[in-house]
Amino acid sequence: CLVQLDGRGFGTPSYPDSVDIPIKTTPDELSFLHGYAFDCPDGTVVGQYVLHFLDGTESIELPIVSGSEIQSLDRPLRAMQWKNVAKRELSRIEFSTSGTKAAPFLAGIYLRLSD
């Protein structure tokens, strides 16, 4: 399943600005496989993941920066990792665009779980 977010590159709004992904588990690590549809300068924050926890503690924001964590469609997709060092249980992941023309998309999430 591909999750496409909106971006100014589409012209008129065509996709959502954010989506919530329910994920009730305690992963050791998450890997986000993602890219964006329209080119933008390296260093541009094209979106973010916000990790929300089941215990209601403060969420964690993971900015998605072009060139380092994500690239456009004309290059290979990149995976961005997050390690759950506190071993907190996730309730959901919010994936949102920053409003640039880039239009980020999420191709998959890999969860590494303890044995």
C-alpha positions as CSV (number, residue, x, y, z in Angstrom):
1,C,0.0,0.0,0.0
2,L,1.4,3.4,-0.9
3,V,0.4,6.5,1.1
4,Q,0.7,9.7,-1.0
5,L,0.5,13.1,0.7
6,D,-0.3,16.4,-1.0
7,G,2.3,18.9,-2.2
8,R,2.2,22.1,-4.2
9,G,3.7,20.3,-7.2
10,F,0.3,18.8,-7.9
11,G,-1.3,22.2,-8.4
12,T,-4.7,21.8,-6.8
13,P,-5.0,19.7,-3.6
14,S,-5.3,16.1,-4.7
15,Y,-4.2,14.1,-1.6
16,P,-4.5,14.5,2.2
17,D,-2.0,16.7,4.2
18,S,-1.7,13.9,6.8
19,V,-2.7,10.4,7.7
20,D,-2.8,8.4,10.9
21,I,-1.5,4.9,10.9
22,P,-2.6,2.8,13.8
23,I,0.2,0.6,15.1
24,K,-0.2,-0.9,18.6
25,T,3.1,-2.6,19.2
26,T,6.5,-2.1,20.9
27,P,9.1,-2.3,18.1
28,D,12.8,-2.2,18.7
29,E,13.2,-0.2,15.5
30,L,11.1,1.3,12.7
31,S,12.3,1.8,9.2
32,F,10.3,4.1,6.9
33,L,10.7,3.4,3.1
34,H,9.7,6.7,1.4
35,G,10.3,9.2,-1.3
36,Y,8.7,12.3,-2.9
37,A,7.1,13.1,-6.2
38,F,8.5,16.6,-7.1
39,D,12.1,17.7,-6.8
40,C,13.1,20.2,-4.1
41,P,16.5,21.5,-2.8
42,D,18.5,19.3,-0.4
43,G,17.9,20.2,3.2
44,T,14.2,21.0,2.7
45,V,11.9,19.5,5.4
46,V,9.3,17.8,3.2
47,G,7.2,16.2,6.0
48,Q,7.4,14.5,9.3
49,Y,6.4,11.4,11.2
50,V,5.0,11.9,14.7
51,L,5.1,8.8,16.9
52,H,2.4,8.7,19.5
53,F,2.6,6.3,22.5
54,L,0.0,4.2,24.2
55,D,0.8,5.5,27.6
56,G,0.1,9.1,26.6
57,T,3.6,10.3,27.2
58,E,5.0,13.1,24.9
59,S,5.1,12.2,21.2
60,I,8.3,12.2,19.2
61,E,8.6,14.2,15.9
62,L,10.9,12.9,13.2
63,P,11.4,15.5,10.4
64,I,11.9,14.1,6.9
65,V,14.7,16.1,5.2
66,S,15.3,15.9,1.5
67,G,18.8,14.7,0.4
68,S,19.6,12.9,3.7
69,E,16.5,10.9,4.7
70,I,14.5,11.0,1.5
71,Q,14.9,11.5,-2.2
72,S,12.7,12.2,-5.3
73,L,11.2,9.5,-7.5
74,D,14.1,9.7,-10.0
75,R,16.5,8.2,-7.4
76,P,16.3,5.0,-5.3
77,L,14.0,5.1,-2.3
78,R,15.6,5.6,1.1
79,A,14.8,4.1,4.4
80,M,14.8,6.3,7.6
81,Q,15.3,4.4,10.9
82,W,14.2,5.1,14.4
83,K,15.4,3.1,17.4
84,N,12.9,2.7,20.3
85,V,15.5,2.8,23.1
86,A,12.9,3.4,25.8
87,K,10.9,0.4,24.6
88,R,7.6,2.4,24.7
89,E,4.5,1.0,23.0
90,L,3.3,2.9,20.0
91,S,-0.4,3.7,19.5
92,R,-0.1,5.4,16.1
93,I,2.1,7.2,13.6
94,E,1.1,10.5,12.1
95,F,2.6,11.0,8.6
96,S,2.3,14.6,7.4
97,T,3.5,16.9,4.6
98,S,5.2,20.2,5.4
99,G,3.4,22.0,2.5
100,T,6.3,22.2,0.0
101,K,5.9,21.1,-3.6
102,A,7.7,17.8,-2.9
103,A,4.6,15.7,-2.1
104,P,6.1,12.9,0.1
105,F,4.9,9.3,-0.1
106,L,5.3,6.3,2.2
107,A,5.9,3.0,0.5
108,G,6.3,0.8,3.6
109,I,7.1,0.6,7.3
110,Y,9.3,-2.2,8.6
111,L,9.0,-3.0,12.3
112,R,11.9,-5.0,14.0
113,L,10.5,-6.8,17.0
114,S,12.3,-8.5,19.9
115,D,12.2,-12.3,19.8
